[in-house]
Amino acid sequence: MVSEKSKFLAEKFGYLPETIERFLQLFGLEETKNLLQAYEIKPKTAIRINELKINPLELIERMEKKGFVLTKSNWYENGFFIEKTPFPLGATTEYLAGYYFIQSAASWIPSLILNPEPGELVIDLTSAPGGKASHLAQLMKNEGTLFCIDISRERIKSLRSNLARCGVTNNICIRMNATEFPKYNLKADKVLLDAPCTGEGLMATDISRRTSKGQEEINRLAQLQKELVQAGIKTLKKEGILVYSTCSTAPEENEEVINWTLDNFPVRLLEIPFKEFSSGFTKAFDKTFDSELIKSKRLYPHKDGTEGFFVCKLVLLEEVG
């Protein structure tokens, strides 16, 4: 049942009434208004400096000489917001040389939480176009092995191009359905799953999502996310780490998927060292989730100036065949 408030706000801001009703149930009226107002403003463009190729101080000096104005992120030393651009960021010699990656600020966080070490075996289950994969390689200092998986023939071209541009040399790219990756019987130290999702958190940058992503699509993708989580867990060593993230605010794609994971596999949630962000839900709509989900994190445009985002960190207690 959609309320009159939902219908009014949906018409005012250009959303499906059902989407606004969901927001009202999750956040209440005032916070929903704040969220919708924030989605009217595009997040600041951000870059991640690629230390595989250049010293951060040198890049900042070069960019400032060209007339770019940058401010440093308060949660990542190599992350910067672009305040002024004299010409497109993708047209600089520094970009073409792979000195930085144009990447949303929230998207830095999963790789930082996974924190891969040089020499480890790491799997990025849904890699294209390569922002997080190149970040993982940077954190690994190009040492160890990074498997980059993607199902799309076109997107894997972008993945390979971006990895080459960024100087990544420890990668193996495979075009396949990531749900089938366990057949290789590899056991990784760490797995990143930035899962395909509705992109409900991207409604500032992609207005079409306000009317194209209803409950049916949420449910379809939640099933795929569970299949991908299962694949990720089957490729982990005992005590291996899996980081799960989406650019969605829908609990069905986030807490509900992880609650299912806790119920079906020998895993537990770990604390995340980003205290400034909101905790995950332990209740949503008519469902109650494992209390451990308070350890997951949520980002919002009206609170954090980013896209809507969810991230959590799991450790595997026993290997799963």
Rosetta silent file (secondary structure, phi, psi, omega in degrees, C-alpha in Angstrom):
SEQUENCE: MVSEKSKFLAEKFGYLPETIERFLQLFGLEETKNLLQAYEIKPKTAIRINELKINPLELIERMEKKGFVLTKSNWYENGFFIEKTPFPLGATTEYLAGYYFIQSAASWIPSLILNPEPGELVIDLTSAPGGKASHLAQLMKNEGTLFCIDISRERIKSLRSNLARCGVTNNICIRMNATEFPKYNLKADKVLLDAPCTGEGLMATDISRRTSKGQEEINRLAQLQKELVQAGIKTLKKEGILVYSTCSTAPEENEEVINWTLDNFPVRLLEIPFKEFSSGFTKAFDKTFDSELIKSKRLYPHKDGTEGFFVCKLVLLEEVG
SCORE:     score description
SCORE:     0.000 S_00000001
   1 L     0.000  124.256 -178.543    0.000    0.000    0.000 S_00000001
   2 L   -98.363  128.234 -177.187    1.486    3.329   -1.091 S_00000001
   3 L   -78.924  165.657  177.290    0.720    6.334    1.096 S_00000001
   4 H   -65.452  -34.310  176.694   -0.286    9.798   -0.088 S_00000001
   5 H   -61.835  -41.455  179.093    3.051   11.133    1.211 S_00000001
   6 H   -63.656  -43.747  179.878    4.865    8.650   -1.007 S_00000001
   7 H   -62.713  -41.205 -179.823    2.825    9.644   -4.032 S_00000001
   8 H   -64.127  -49.109 -178.696    3.479   13.349   -3.367 S_00000001
   9 H   -67.668  -35.368  178.183    7.242   12.921   -2.937 S_00000001
  10 H   -62.864  -42.747  179.289    7.450   10.548   -5.899 S_00000001
  11 H   -69.562  -38.897 -178.085    5.829   13.116   -8.168 S_00000001
  12 H   -65.749  -43.095 -173.774    7.929   15.966   -6.783 S_00000001
  13 H  -103.644   -9.745  176.023   11.293   14.243   -7.179 S_00000001
  14 L    85.331   46.976 -179.401   10.547   11.826  -10.047 S_00000001
  15 L  -120.936  164.429  166.111   10.602    8.377   -8.395 S_00000001
  16 L   -64.654  134.388  177.081    8.459    5.281   -8.388 S_00000001
  17 H   -56.097  -35.093  179.845    5.942    5.718   -5.540 S_00000001
  18 H   -64.202  -35.153  178.345    6.885    2.247   -4.322 S_00000001
  19 H   -65.749  -43.989  178.637   10.530    3.344   -3.979 S_00000001
  20 H   -64.492  -37.668  177.827    9.555    6.354   -1.860 S_00000001
  21 H   -61.862  -40.404  177.043    7.350    4.126    0.301 S_00000001
  22 H   -62.212  -45.727  179.201   10.342    1.891    0.945 S_00000001
  23 H   -59.381  -43.603 -179.168   12.479    4.901    1.893 S_00000001
  24 H   -62.287  -40.271  178.913    9.813    6.151    4.299 S_00000001
  25 H   -68.011  -35.271 -178.144    9.614    2.768    6.002 S_00000001
  26 H   -79.070  -42.129 -167.816   13.408    2.543    6.293 S_00000001
  27 H  -115.757  -15.494 -173.568   14.314    6.118    7.190 S_00000001
  28 L    84.186  168.875 -171.883   11.198    8.018    8.257 S_00000001
  29 H   -65.613  -51.546 -173.742    9.833   11.199    6.698 S_00000001
  30 H   -65.035  -44.064 -179.460   12.501   13.771    7.593 S_00000001
  31 H   -69.134  -33.613  175.824   15.491   11.616    6.687 S_00000001
  32 H   -62.493  -42.213  177.044   13.797   10.550    3.449 S_00000001
  33 H   -60.708  -43.247  179.038   13.377   14.218    2.540 S_00000001
  34 H   -63.329  -40.356  178.632   17.053   14.829    3.300 S_00000001
  35 H   -63.430  -46.793 -178.468   18.035   11.806    1.214 S_00000001
  36 H   -64.610  -38.505  177.013   15.926   12.908   -1.757 S_00000001
  37 H   -64.033  -40.118 -179.646   17.325   16.444   -1.579 S_00000001
  38 H   -66.348  -34.236  178.460   20.861   15.028   -1.517 S_00000001
  39 L   -69.741   -9.006  175.267   20.131   12.910   -4.583 S_00000001
  40 L   -81.214   -8.331 -177.174   19.435   16.185   -6.439 S_00000001
  41 L  -119.517  126.434  178.750   23.159   17.024   -6.146 S_00000001
  42 L   -71.493  137.465  176.680   25.843   14.990   -7.868 S_00000001
  43 L   -61.147  154.194  177.325   28.677   13.852   -5.561 S_00000001
  44 L   -61.047  141.367  173.260   32.035   15.516   -6.070 S_00000001
  45 L   -65.334  140.619 -177.077   34.260   13.874   -8.645 S_00000001
  46 E  -133.428  154.469  175.291   37.068   11.975   -6.975 S_00000001
  47 E  -130.208  152.396  171.797   40.360   10.384   -7.967 S_00000001
  48 E  -113.561  121.836 -179.938   42.581    7.723   -6.432 S_00000001
  49 E   -73.583  135.486 -175.852   46.284    8.297   -6.903 S_00000001
  50 L   -96.906   99.273 -178.083   48.091    5.242   -8.250 S_00000001
  51 L   -69.895  -10.205  173.498   51.292    4.766   -6.246 S_00000001
  52 L   -66.003  -22.520 -173.130   52.385    2.002   -8.633 S_00000001
  53 L  -115.899  -27.541 -172.351   53.195    4.789  -11.072 S_00000001
  54 L  -155.347  151.722  172.280   53.814    8.046   -9.203 S_00000001
  55 L   -73.054  133.196 -177.416   54.437    9.633   -5.813 S_00000001
  56 H   -54.651  -41.624 -179.037   51.220   11.310   -4.609 S_00000001
  57 H   -63.139  -37.406  178.556   52.918   14.629   -3.840 S_00000001
  58 H   -65.754  -41.777  179.479   54.362   14.763   -7.339 S_00000001
  59 H   -64.885  -44.790 -179.972   50.968   14.138   -8.931 S_00000001
  60 H   -58.407  -43.017  178.872   49.259   16.807   -6.823 S_00000001
  61 H   -61.256  -43.800 -179.633   51.931   19.319   -7.838 S_00000001
  62 H   -64.460  -43.246 -178.861   51.512   18.452  -11.511 S_00000001
  63 H   -67.170  -39.872  179.860   47.712   18.697  -11.366 S_00000001
  64 H   -66.423  -34.395  176.653   47.768   22.023   -9.518 S_00000001
  65 H   -64.812  -28.775  178.352   50.125   23.472  -12.113 S_00000001
  66 L   -81.041   -9.214  178.640   47.521   22.587  -14.752 S_00000001
  67 L   104.549    4.248  175.589   44.858   24.496  -12.796 S_00000001
  68 L   -77.185  143.309  175.089   43.095   21.632  -11.012 S_00000001
  69 E  -114.868  121.958 -175.600   42.005   22.268   -7.434 S_00000001
  70 E  -123.050  146.540  170.709   41.990   19.171   -5.203 S_00000001
  71 E  -125.276  141.401 -174.944   41.073   18.512   -1.584 S_00000001
  72 E   -77.478  140.938  173.911   42.225   15.448    0.310 S_00000001
  73 L   -66.047  148.943  177.638   39.756   12.866    1.579 S_00000001
  74 L   -89.910    4.351  177.782   39.522   12.549    5.351 S_00000001
  75 L  -128.644    1.678  176.543   39.436    8.745    5.166 S_00000001
  76 L  -152.424  122.197 -173.271   42.035    7.822    2.525 S_00000001
  77 L   -65.219  -26.246  179.425   45.432    9.428    2.077 S_00000001
  78 L  -101.869   12.920  178.529   45.557    8.759   -1.682 S_00000001
  79 E  -106.425  133.734 -177.296   41.968    9.850   -2.329 S_00000001
  80 E  -136.531  144.102  174.545   41.191   13.375   -3.509 S_00000001
  81 E   -96.860  142.232 -178.178   38.092   15.326   -4.433 S_00000001
  82 E   -96.271  115.474 -178.210   38.212   17.570   -7.488 S_00000001
  83 E   -93.120  -28.299 -178.511   36.966   21.081   -6.717 S_00000001
  84 E  -147.543  133.277 -179.693   37.908   22.711  -10.035 S_00000001
  85 L  -127.345  110.963  177.079   38.654   21.228  -13.470 S_00000001
  86 L   -69.206  -23.205  175.167   40.072   23.460  -16.236 S_00000001
  87 L  -158.205  168.603 -171.997   39.502   20.592  -18.684 S_00000001
  88 L   -56.977  138.776  179.486   38.248   16.958  -18.478 S_00000001
  89 H   -61.668  -29.649 -179.126   40.042   14.689  -16.006 S_00000001
  90 H   -82.893    4.707 -177.919   40.156   11.916  -18.575 S_00000001
  91 H  -111.118    5.463 -179.407   42.077   14.095  -21.035 S_00000001
  92 L   -84.363  154.543  174.521   45.253   14.717  -19.053 S_00000001
  93 H   -64.380  -30.994  179.687   48.586   13.089  -19.818 S_00000001
  94 H   -65.880  -40.097  177.217   48.639   12.001  -16.172 S_00000001
  95 H   -65.161  -47.742 -177.861   45.379   10.086  -16.582 S_00000001
  96 H   -63.380  -27.946  178.195   46.527    8.445  -19.811 S_00000001
  97 L   -83.016   -3.833  177.384   49.780    7.461  -18.094 S_00000001
  98 L    81.811   21.589 -179.051   47.823    5.738  -15.316 S_00000001
  99 L   -74.904  -21.109  176.354   48.871    8.101  -12.533 S_00000001
 100 E  -151.343  160.183  178.235   45.307    8.211  -11.194 S_00000001
 101 E  -119.262  129.161  175.699   41.960    6.478  -11.512 S_00000001
 102 E   -77.909  111.586 -168.450   38.709    8.437  -11.660 S_00000001
 103 L  -150.956  133.941 -179.397   36.743    6.596   -8.990 S_00000001
 104 L   -61.693  148.073 -174.351   33.939    7.508   -6.602 S_00000001
 105 H   -60.191  -39.676  179.924   35.018    8.005   -3.006 S_00000001
 106 H   -62.686  -29.249 -176.569   32.807    5.213   -1.642 S_00000001
 107 H   -74.752  -10.948  172.810   34.449    2.799   -4.075 S_00000001
 108 H   -70.793  -28.974 -164.184   37.838    3.190   -2.384 S_00000001
 109 H   -67.507  -45.151 -178.423   36.494    1.616    0.784 S_00000001
 110 H   -56.565  -42.840  179.943   36.036   -2.107   -0.140 S_00000001
 111 H   -65.936  -39.765  178.677   39.660   -2.463   -1.270 S_00000001
 112 H   -64.328  -38.963  179.501   40.913   -0.658    1.831 S_00000001
 113 H   -69.642  -41.101  177.943   38.858   -2.937    4.076 S_00000001
 114 H   -63.857  -38.957  173.489   40.035   -6.078    2.268 S_00000001
 115 L    50.176   59.185 -179.991   43.607   -4.764    2.665 S_00000001
 116 L   -66.468  146.044 -179.359   45.403   -7.384    0.531 S_00000001
 117 L  -101.093  150.624  173.317   49.067   -7.969    1.325 S_00000001
 118 L   -54.662  133.822  178.675   51.928   -8.359   -1.178 S_00000001
 119 L    95.088  -10.719 -179.055   52.308  -12.032   -2.079 S_00000001
 120 L   -80.012  162.416  170.982   48.712  -13.062   -1.362 S_00000001
 121 E   -98.937  117.559 -173.031   46.297  -14.773   -3.744 S_00000001
 122 E  -125.895  141.450  179.040   43.347  -12.408   -4.183 S_00000001
 123 E  -122.540  126.533  171.183   40.193  -12.753   -6.285 S_00000001
 124 E  -104.828  105.771 -169.184   38.059   -9.876   -7.533 S_00000001
 125 L   -72.502  -27.370  179.384   34.898  -11.700   -8.576 S_00000001
 126 L  -134.503   83.260 -161.762   33.281   -8.857  -10.570 S_00000001
 127 L   -85.957  -37.792 -171.228   36.214   -6.774  -11.737 S_00000001
 128 L   -64.495  144.090    6.431   35.263   -4.588  -14.691 S_00000001
 129 L   -90.236    5.834  170.634   35.981   -1.808  -15.391 S_00000001
 130 L   114.324    4.930  179.473   38.933   -2.172  -13.014 S_00000001
 131 H   -60.948  -52.088 -178.950   38.765    0.571  -10.407 S_00000001
 132 H   -73.776  -35.940  179.447   38.829   -1.746   -7.418 S_00000001
 133 H   -62.472  -44.801  178.540   41.054   -4.322   -9.145 S_00000001
 134 H   -66.785  -31.476  176.037   43.752   -1.737   -9.876 S_00000001
 135 H   -67.124  -42.778  177.599   43.413   -0.523   -6.282 S_00000001
 136 H   -59.646  -45.105  179.242   43.934   -4.071   -4.989 S_00000001
 137 H   -61.992  -38.252  177.614   47.059   -4.424   -7.123 S_00000001
 138 H   -61.870  -45.058  179.311   48.311   -1.101   -5.783 S_00000001
 139 H   -67.045  -30.534  178.685   47.847   -2.275   -2.190 S_00000001
 140 L   -81.699   -5.340 -177.587   49.579   -5.556   -3.099 S_00000001
 141 L    58.081   31.716  179.504   52.495   -3.586   -4.618 S_00000001
 142 L    64.328   20.288  179.899   52.069   -5.731   -7.740 S_00000001
 143 L  -113.714  146.475 -173.937   53.220   -8.791   -5.784 S_00000001
 144 L    92.848 -160.415 -177.460   51.248  -12.023   -5.441 S_00000001
 145 E  -130.693  130.344  179.547   48.415  -13.015   -7.768 S_00000001
 146 E  -119.239  108.685  174.352   45.217  -11.104   -8.519 S_00000001
 147 E   -85.122  125.968 -179.455   42.474  -12.977  -10.393 S_00000001
 148 E  -115.373  114.146 -174.058   40.112  -10.545  -12.120 S_00000001
 149 E  -110.899  137.971  169.558   36.805  -12.087  -13.191 S_00000001
 150 E  -155.687  147.589 -174.573   34.042  -10.563  -15.295 S_00000001
 151 L   -87.707  -21.875 -171.951   31.263  -12.042  -17.388 S_00000001
 152 L   -88.908  127.877  178.228   30.968   -9.272  -20.012 S_00000001
 153 H   -63.152  -41.475 -178.857   33.056   -9.450  -23.183 S_00000001
 154 H   -71.549  -44.007 -177.259   32.866   -5.673  -23.652 S_00000001
 155 H   -68.827  -30.171 -179.819   33.530   -4.734  -20.027 S_00000001
 156 H   -71.284  -22.986  172.017   36.532   -7.045  -19.749 S_00000001
 157 H   -64.121  -44.013  177.035   38.144   -5.061  -22.569 S_00000001
 158 H   -64.196  -39.091  178.122   37.878   -1.961  -20.379 S_00000001
 159 H   -58.506  -52.237 -178.090   39.203   -3.963  -17.424 S_00000001
 160 H   -62.710  -39.994  179.421   42.312   -5.091  -19.303 S_00000001
 161 H   -63.399  -45.168 -178.777   42.878   -1.612  -20.703 S_00000001
 162 H   -67.491  -39.224  178.167   42.627    0.050  -17.299 S_00000001
 163 H   -64.465  -40.776  177.921   44.888   -2.489  -15.611 S_00000001
 164 H   -65.183  -43.519 -179.960   47.517   -2.005  -18.317 S_00000001
 165 H   -60.454  -36.129 -177.482   47.221    1.791  -18.071 S_00000001
 166 L   -86.480    2.196  176.526   47.708    1.617  -14.301 S_00000001
 167 L    76.056   24.996  179.328   50.788   -0.596  -14.587 S_00000001
 168 L   -79.063  126.447 -177.027   49.213   -3.675  -12.996 S_00000001
 169 L  -123.707   -5.897 -176.479   51.335   -6.759  -13.714 S_00000001
 170 L  -100.641   21.286 -172.340   50.242   -9.347  -11.120 S_00000001
 171 E  -104.640  150.755  168.746   46.804   -9.955  -12.634 S_00000001
 172 E  -126.527  115.574 -178.600   45.134  -12.816  -14.480 S_00000001
 173 E   -96.521  133.066  179.922   41.910  -11.761  -16.234 S_00000001
 174 E  -132.172  127.177  174.984   39.259  -14.370  -16.974 S_00000001
 175 E   -91.492  111.388 -179.942   35.970  -13.785  -18.772 S_00000001
 176 L  -167.610  167.769  171.779   33.428  -16.077  -17.172 S_00000001
 177 L   -73.950  117.768 -174.561   30.404  -16.245  -14.911 S_00000001
 178 H   -62.044  -21.757  178.397   31.925  -15.769  -11.454 S_00000001
 179 H   -66.251  -18.135 -179.628   29.439  -18.217   -9.928 S_00000001
 180 H   -95.805   -2.380 -175.323   31.373  -20.975  -11.769 S_00000001
 181 H   -61.365  -31.874  179.886   34.829  -19.928  -10.538 S_00000001
 182 H   -57.507  -18.247 -179.188   34.947  -22.499   -7.678 S_00000001
 183 H   -63.787  -17.797  178.766   35.388  -25.263  -10.284 S_00000001
 184 H   -79.090   -8.365  176.770   39.063  -24.254  -10.512 S_00000001
 185 L    57.547   32.330  173.129   39.531  -25.420   -6.901 S_00000001
 186 L   -85.222  147.690  175.648   41.656  -22.417   -5.968 S_00000001
 187 L  -123.207  110.931 -172.970   41.756  -21.297   -2.353 S_00000001
 188 E   -92.651  157.236  172.066   42.389  -17.589   -1.995 S_00000001
 189 E   -73.614  -38.517 -175.446   43.591  -15.523    0.923 S_00000001
 190 E  -147.512  148.109  179.216   41.064  -12.815    0.151 S_00000001
 191 E  -132.345  134.114  171.936   38.043  -12.232   -2.075 S_00000001
 192 E  -108.236  127.669  174.037   36.394   -8.983   -3.108 S_00000001
 193 E  -125.138   93.568  170.063   32.765   -9.118   -4.213 S_00000001
 194 E   -91.198   92.555 -162.507   31.470   -5.736   -5.322 S_00000001
 195 L   -73.617  145.271  168.625   28.215   -7.312   -6.349 S_00000001
 196 L   -56.027  136.521 -175.249   26.015   -6.425   -9.321 S_00000001
 197 L  -150.555  179.090  179.017   23.072   -4.522   -7.861 S_00000001
 198 L   -69.650  -17.474 -175.086   20.189   -2.194   -8.647 S_00000001
 199 L    66.901   32.528  179.997   22.439    0.826   -8.074 S_00000001
 200 H   -60.779  -20.614  178.313   19.782    2.302   -5.812 S_00000001
 201 H   -85.651    0.375 -176.054   22.551    4.434   -4.310 S_00000001
 202 H  -105.265   21.509 -172.668   23.372    6.048   -7.680 S_00000001
 203 L   -71.277   -8.630  173.100   20.173    8.035   -8.107 S_00000001
 204 L   -81.506  -36.100 -175.502   22.088   11.330   -8.136 S_00000001
 205 L   -96.804  -20.817  179.492   24.253   10.368  -11.105 S_00000001
 206 L  -132.808   90.501 -174.230   21.808    8.111  -12.987 S_00000001
 207 L   -63.684  -26.418 -178.656   18.311    9.547  -12.764 S_00000001
 208 L   -59.673  -27.094 -178.595   16.846    6.651  -14.774 S_00000001
 209 H   -67.729  -16.612 -179.802   17.322    4.396  -11.726 S_00000001
 210 H   -67.400  -23.853 -177.472   14.636    6.371   -9.890 S_00000001
 211 H  -124.524   -3.550 -173.912   11.958    4.743  -12.020 S_00000001
 212 H  -104.989  -10.459 -173.628   13.596    1.620  -13.472 S_00000001
 213 L  -117.510   87.042  179.489   14.543   -0.389  -10.370 S_00000001
 214 L   -94.873 -168.591 -174.582   11.485   -1.743   -8.611 S_00000001
 215 H   -62.949  -36.466 -179.517   10.940   -4.619   -6.199 S_00000001
 216 H   -61.726  -42.768  179.509   11.088   -7.309   -8.899 S_00000001
 217 H   -68.927  -38.382  175.947   14.571   -6.205   -9.966 S_00000001
 218 H   -58.749  -46.744 -178.300   15.727   -5.995   -6.335 S_00000001
 219 H   -65.303  -39.368  179.665   14.582   -9.570   -5.731 S_00000001
 220 H   -63.131  -45.001 -177.660   16.216  -10.859   -8.928 S_00000001
 221 H   -72.803  -31.371  177.134   19.564   -9.310   -8.082 S_00000001
 222 H   -61.785  -36.734  177.121   19.416  -10.435   -4.455 S_00000001
 223 H   -66.278  -43.793  176.899   19.298  -14.030   -5.683 S_00000001
 224 H   -61.509  -41.305  179.986   22.318  -13.451   -7.942 S_00000001
 225 H   -61.312  -38.943  177.185   24.180  -11.823   -5.043 S_00000001
 226 H   -64.222  -40.818  179.015   23.630  -14.908   -2.893 S_00000001
 227 H   -64.418  -38.027  179.558   25.000  -17.127   -5.670 S_00000001
 228 H   -71.415  -39.125  176.008   28.080  -14.908   -5.987 S_00000001
 229 H   -60.288  -44.201  178.991   28.657  -14.858   -2.215 S_00000001
 230 H   -59.959  -42.377  178.438   28.512  -18.646   -2.204 S_00000001
 231 H   -63.127  -41.703  179.025   31.080  -18.766   -5.025 S_00000001
 232 H   -62.790  -42.906 -179.972   33.342  -16.383   -3.125 S_00000001
 233 H   -65.347  -37.757 -179.708   33.170  -18.428    0.061 S_00000001
 234 H   -69.328  -14.794  179.474   33.954  -21.650   -1.833 S_00000001
 235 L  -103.044    9.112 -179.147   37.186  -20.091   -3.145 S_00000001
 236 E   -97.476  146.141  167.543   38.485  -18.973    0.279 S_00000001
 237 E   -73.300  162.197  169.705   41.051  -20.613    2.539 S_00000001
 238 E   -56.946  134.067 -177.198   40.205  -21.187    6.180 S_00000001
 239 E    69.598   13.335  173.139   40.414  -17.809    7.932 S_00000001
 240 E   -73.608  162.023 -174.270   40.293  -16.111    4.539 S_00000001
 241 E  -114.388  135.361  171.783   38.519  -12.777    4.193 S_00000001
 242 E  -121.139  126.331  172.598   35.618  -11.804    1.926 S_00000001
 243 E  -105.773  127.877 -179.171   34.532   -8.183    1.555 S_00000001
 244 E  -113.582  133.633  178.167   31.034   -7.680    0.158 S_00000001
 245 E  -147.185  156.172  171.317   29.818   -4.333   -1.151 S_00000001
 246 E  -145.302  160.373  170.839   27.087   -2.781   -3.284 S_00000001
 247 L  -100.790   45.583  178.754   26.122    0.713   -4.417 S_00000001
 248 L  -126.276  147.761  173.961   22.575    0.015   -3.234 S_00000001
 249 L   -99.786    1.496 -176.419   20.677    1.097   -0.132 S_00000001
 250 L   -74.365  121.732  177.803   18.176   -1.777   -0.429 S_00000001
 251 H   -57.657  -30.997 -179.848   18.355   -4.112    2.622 S_00000001
 252 H   -62.391  -27.393 -179.147   17.348   -7.037    0.396 S_00000001
 253 H   -94.754   -5.782 -172.809   20.637   -6.633   -1.495 S_00000001
 254 L  -125.169  -90.902 -177.166   22.740   -6.031    1.593 S_00000001
 255 H   -58.942  -37.830 -178.755   21.825   -7.077    5.131 S_00000001
 256 H   -67.453  -37.802  176.751   19.405   -9.743    3.941 S_00000001
 257 H   -65.115  -43.224 -178.360   22.059  -11.318    1.683 S_00000001
 258 H   -73.474  -33.972  175.026   24.622  -11.304    4.492 S_00000001
 259 H   -61.163  -43.539  175.377   22.090  -12.594    7.020 S_00000001
 260 H   -60.136  -40.943  179.846   21.457  -15.533    4.648 S_00000001
 261 H   -63.450  -43.431  178.522   25.225  -16.033    4.398 S_00000001
 262 H   -63.033  -33.805 -179.241   25.612  -16.156    8.185 S_00000001
 263 H   -74.680  -25.902 -169.121   22.819  -18.729    8.359 S_00000001
 264 H  -113.097   -9.253 -176.544   24.255  -21.002    5.664 S_00000001
 265 L  -138.268  156.059 -179.468   28.051  -20.863    5.913 S_00000001
 266 L   -79.715   72.233 -179.275   30.725  -20.989    8.643 S_00000001
 267 E  -130.056  160.815  169.993   31.474  -17.266    8.573 S_00000001
 268 E  -141.766  156.902  179.976   31.304  -14.356   10.954 S_00000001
 269 E   -82.812  144.439  176.614   31.360  -10.607   10.512 S_00000001
 270 E  -111.112  155.558  176.139   34.402   -8.552   11.454 S_00000001
 271 L   -65.551  149.099  177.975   34.578   -4.958   12.616 S_00000001
 272 L  -114.807  131.413 -173.501   35.313   -2.313    9.980 S_00000001
 273 L   -82.653   41.013  175.397   37.623    0.581   10.912 S_00000001
 274 L  -122.480   77.638 -172.294   35.438    3.344    9.473 S_00000001
 275 L   -68.130  -20.337 -175.295   33.610    4.549   12.573 S_00000001
 276 L   -74.083  -13.487 -177.436   32.318    7.716   10.893 S_00000001
 277 L   -94.982  159.874 -177.547   29.865    5.798    8.699 S_00000001
 278 E   -69.247  148.769  176.409   26.418    4.491    9.673 S_00000001
 279 E   -78.324  156.229  175.709   26.017    0.917   10.917 S_00000001
 280 L   -67.016  164.047 -179.514   24.097   -1.676    8.951 S_00000001
 281 L   -76.571  142.996  166.672   20.489   -2.493    9.765 S_00000001
 282 L  -106.547   -8.885  172.671   19.536   -5.209   12.197 S_00000001
 283 E  -142.249  141.750  175.257   15.863   -4.670   11.302 S_00000001
 284 E  -156.429  132.462 -176.066   14.266   -3.600    8.016 S_00000001
 285 L    55.843 -121.869 -177.940   10.653   -3.687    6.928 S_00000001
 286 L  -105.478   18.224 -174.993    9.165   -6.741    8.679 S_00000001
 287 E  -116.953  145.683  174.683   12.458   -8.645    9.057 S_00000001
 288 E  -113.313  133.278 -177.231   15.002   -8.943   11.866 S_00000001
 289 L  -108.693  167.119  176.286   18.626   -9.734   11.017 S_00000001
 290 L   -53.416  135.566 -177.887   21.552  -11.138   12.977 S_00000001
 291 H   -61.387  -21.432  178.576   22.769   -8.585   15.523 S_00000001
 292 H   -62.560  -20.337 -177.143   26.277   -8.976   14.059 S_00000001
 293 H   -67.311   -8.911  173.119   25.135   -6.915   11.067 S_00000001
 294 H   -64.732  -17.882  178.649   25.682   -3.805   13.139 S_00000001
 295 H   -77.736  -15.577  176.591   29.356   -4.338   12.163 S_00000001
 296 L   -77.353  167.349 -176.071   28.561   -3.607    8.506 S_00000001
 297 E  -128.808  147.039  176.921   28.623   -0.030    7.204 S_00000001
 298 E  -125.712  141.196  174.699   26.343    2.165    5.151 S_00000001
 299 E  -119.455  145.521 -177.151   27.129    5.445    3.372 S_00000001
 300 L  -135.947  148.150  178.791   24.561    8.014    2.297 S_00000001
 301 H   -63.266  -35.481 -176.867   24.660   11.164    0.158 S_00000001
 302 H   -80.584  -12.872  178.852   22.958   13.311    2.827 S_00000001
 303 H  -108.047  -37.588 -170.044   25.351   12.151    5.565 S_00000001
 304 H  -118.762   -5.992 -179.893   28.643   11.399    3.813 S_00000001
 305 L    71.220   19.804 -179.230   28.505   13.263    0.500 S_00000001
 306 L  -117.735 -177.759  167.160   28.914   10.001   -1.421 S_00000001
 307 L   -67.497  166.201  170.345   26.661    7.664   -3.357 S_00000001
 308 L   -70.456  135.613 -170.031   24.524    5.282   -1.329 S_00000001
 309 E  -154.496  151.470  176.963   26.751    2.331   -0.425 S_00000001
 310 E  -134.787  141.696  177.348   26.983   -0.806    1.730 S_00000001
 311 E  -151.814  143.890  174.727   30.064   -2.777    2.782 S_00000001
 312 E  -149.171  165.265 -174.974   30.886   -5.588    5.204 S_00000001
 313 E  -129.105  124.615 -177.977   33.787   -7.929    6.016 S_00000001
 314 E  -116.963  145.939  172.325   33.472  -11.670    6.586 S_00000001
 315 E  -117.502  138.242 -179.368   35.984  -14.249    7.804 S_00000001
 316 E   -89.338  123.491 -175.795   35.661  -17.931    6.876 S_00000001
 317 L   -85.511  -30.227  177.834   35.935  -20.221    9.924 S_00000001
 318 L  -144.090  142.193  178.812   36.140  -23.533    8.027 S_00000001
 319 L   -60.990  144.643  179.577   36.828  -24.281    4.362 S_00000001
 320 L  -116.642  130.031 -177.165   33.762  -24.958    2.230 S_00000001
 321 L   -76.389    0.000    0.000   33.983  -27.421   -0.671 S_00000001
